[in-house]
Amino acid sequence: MYILMLSTLLFAASCVNQKTKNETAKKIDQESVTAKKAAVHEEAQDTVMFKKKLQFFKDFDLNKDNKISEKEYMSMASSKFARLDTDHNGKLTAQEFDLVSTFAPQGKDYVTKAQFLDHYKAKFQKMDKNEDGYVTMEEMDVREN
């Protein structure tokens, strides 16, 4: 009788242990799938960011030396201002530029070319991590631009 009870207890413990093993295996599989999905998503984001960097360099690296000088960057910023200033009055209004409130001094509802360029000069200096007057692919974070 004791042997039968002991056998039954051992069998029950074995069943519980097997169930725990199965649940643990499922959790590991789910975590693995989640990790793989996250890795794929991160890789896709990295690819998008790399493509943005390449496009940025294509647009701004005018002499194609694989670095963007402050002069090149500011030249493109000046061209951007000219494109946005549709009425050619030397000021950008909210109708011409949706970031006027970010660029304009407090109390103003427009941005002058000098203010616009000052903003881009500060952006360039922030991107130029080693302060050598150039921005390279390694230094650049396209989210800053």
Backbone torsions as a table, in degrees:
resi	resn	phi	psi	omega
1	MET	NA	-44.1	178.0
2	TYR	-63.2	-37.9	-179.8
3	ILE	-64.9	-40.4	178.7
4	LEU	-64.2	-43.4	179.0
5	MET	-66.1	-42.4	179.7
6	LEU	-64.5	-41.4	177.9
7	SER	-62.3	-42.3	179.8
8	THR	-63.4	-43.6	178.4
9	LEU	-63.5	-43.2	178.8
10	LEU	-63.6	-40.4	178.7
11	PHE	-64.2	-44.2	179.8
12	ALA	-63.1	-43.1	179.2
13	ALA	-63.5	-38.9	178.9
14	SER	-64.4	-41.2	178.8
15	CYS	-63.8	-44.0	179.2
16	VAL	-63.4	-42.6	179.4
17	ASN	-62.3	-42.0	179.2
18	GLN	-64.8	-40.6	178.9
19	LYS	-62.9	-42.7	178.6
20	THR	-62.8	-42.2	177.9
21	LYS	-61.0	-43.4	179.8
22	ASN	-63.8	-43.2	179.3
23	GLU	-64.2	-40.8	178.6
24	THR	-64.4	-42.4	178.8
25	ALA	-62.2	-41.2	178.2
26	LYS	-62.5	-44.2	179.1
27	LYS	-61.0	-43.2	179.6
28	ILE	-63.1	-43.0	178.2
29	ASP	-62.0	-43.7	179.8
30	GLN	-63.9	-42.9	178.4
31	GLU	-63.9	-37.6	178.7
32	SER	-65.0	-44.0	177.9
33	VAL	-62.6	-44.1	179.2
34	THR	-61.7	-43.5	179.3
35	ALA	-64.2	-40.4	178.6
36	LYS	-64.7	-42.7	178.5
37	LYS	-62.3	-42.5	179.2
38	ALA	-63.1	-41.2	179.5
39	ALA	-64.8	-41.1	178.5
40	VAL	-64.5	-43.3	179.1
41	HIS	-62.7	-44.5	179.9
42	GLU	-64.1	-40.5	178.4
43	GLU	-64.0	-40.4	178.0
44	ALA	-63.9	-42.0	178.1
45	GLN	-63.6	-42.5	178.3
46	ASP	-60.5	-40.4	179.2
47	THR	-63.5	-43.8	178.5
48	VAL	-62.5	-45.3	-179.6
49	MET	-63.3	-40.5	179.4
50	PHE	-64.1	-41.8	178.2
51	LYS	-63.5	-37.6	177.6
52	LYS	-65.4	-40.1	177.4
53	LYS	-62.0	-44.6	179.6
54	LEU	-61.4	-43.0	179.2
55	GLN	-64.9	-41.9	177.9
56	PHE	-57.4	-46.9	-179.6
57	PHE	-66.6	-37.8	177.6
58	LYS	-60.5	-40.6	-178.2
59	ASP	-75.6	-36.3	-170.8
60	PHE	-104.0	-27.7	-178.5
61	ASP	-81.5	80.3	-171.8
62	LEU	-64.8	-35.2	-179.0
63	ASN	-95.4	5.1	174.1
64	LYS	56.1	42.1	177.9
65	ASP	-100.8	13.5	178.2
66	ASN	65.6	24.9	171.2
67	LYS	-153.2	150.9	-177.7
68	ILE	-109.0	120.3	177.9
69	SER	-82.7	162.9	176.8
70	GLU	-61.2	-36.9	179.5
71	LYS	-62.1	-45.3	178.7
72	GLU	-62.3	-44.9	-178.0
73	TYR	-63.3	-45.6	-178.4
74	MET	-70.0	-31.4	175.7
75	SER	-62.6	-44.5	178.9
76	MET	-68.3	-36.5	177.5
77	ALA	-64.3	-40.0	178.3
78	SER	-64.4	-41.4	177.0
79	SER	-63.8	-38.7	178.4
80	LYS	-63.3	-43.1	178.0
81	PHE	-59.0	-46.0	-178.7
82	ALA	-60.6	-40.1	178.0
83	ARG	-65.7	-39.7	-177.3
84	LEU	-74.4	-32.1	-177.1
85	ASP	-78.7	75.3	-172.6
86	THR	-65.9	-28.7	178.7
87	ASP	-93.7	2.1	174.4
88	HIS	53.1	42.1	178.1
89	ASN	-102.5	4.9	178.4
90	GLY	81.7	9.5	179.0
91	LYS	-135.8	145.9	173.6
92	LEU	-106.0	128.1	176.4
93	THR	-103.7	174.0	-179.7
94	ALA	-61.5	-29.1	177.9
95	GLN	-69.2	-27.6	-178.6
96	GLU	-94.7	-26.0	-171.5
97	PHE	-148.7	114.9	-173.9
98	ASP	-72.4	-9.3	179.4
99	LEU	-101.7	18.5	-178.6
100	VAL	-54.1	-42.8	-177.4
101	SER	-63.6	-27.8	178.5
102	THR	-77.3	-38.4	-175.0
103	PHE	-86.7	-34.1	-170.9
104	ALA	-73.1	145.9	173.7
105	PRO	-64.7	155.8	-178.7
106	GLN	-55.9	133.9	179.0
107	GLY	88.8	-5.7	-179.8
108	LYS	-106.2	146.9	178.1
109	ASP	-113.5	23.6	177.5
110	TYR	-149.2	165.2	178.4
111	VAL	-125.6	129.0	176.1
112	THR	-81.5	166.1	178.6
113	LYS	-61.7	-40.9	180.0
114	ALA	-61.5	-43.2	178.9
115	GLN	-65.5	-40.9	178.4
116	PHE	-60.7	-48.3	-179.3
117	LEU	-68.2	-35.4	175.5
118	ASP	-59.5	-41.6	179.0
119	HIS	-61.3	-45.5	-179.8
120	TYR	-70.0	-32.0	176.3
121	LYS	-64.3	-42.0	177.6
122	ALA	-64.2	-38.2	177.5
123	LYS	-63.7	-42.4	179.3
124	PHE	-61.4	-47.0	-179.1
125	GLN	-61.2	-34.7	177.4
126	LYS	-68.6	-38.3	179.3
127	MET	-71.5	-32.0	-178.2
128	ASP	-77.3	76.7	-172.7
129	LYS	-58.7	-38.6	-178.4
130	ASN	-94.6	5.9	173.6
131	GLU	55.2	41.0	178.1
132	ASP	-100.2	4.1	179.1
133	GLY	89.4	4.4	-180.0
134	TYR	-135.3	151.2	172.4
135	VAL	-113.8	126.1	177.6
136	THR	-106.0	170.2	177.7
137	MET	-58.0	-38.3	-177.7
138	GLU	-66.4	-35.7	-178.1
139	GLU	-77.0	-27.6	-166.5
140	MET	-81.5	136.8	169.9
141	ASP	-120.5	111.0	-173.6
142	VAL	-65.0	-17.0	176.9
143	ARG	-68.1	-20.0	178.3
144	GLU	-76.8	-14.6	-172.7
145	ASN	-107.5	NA	NA
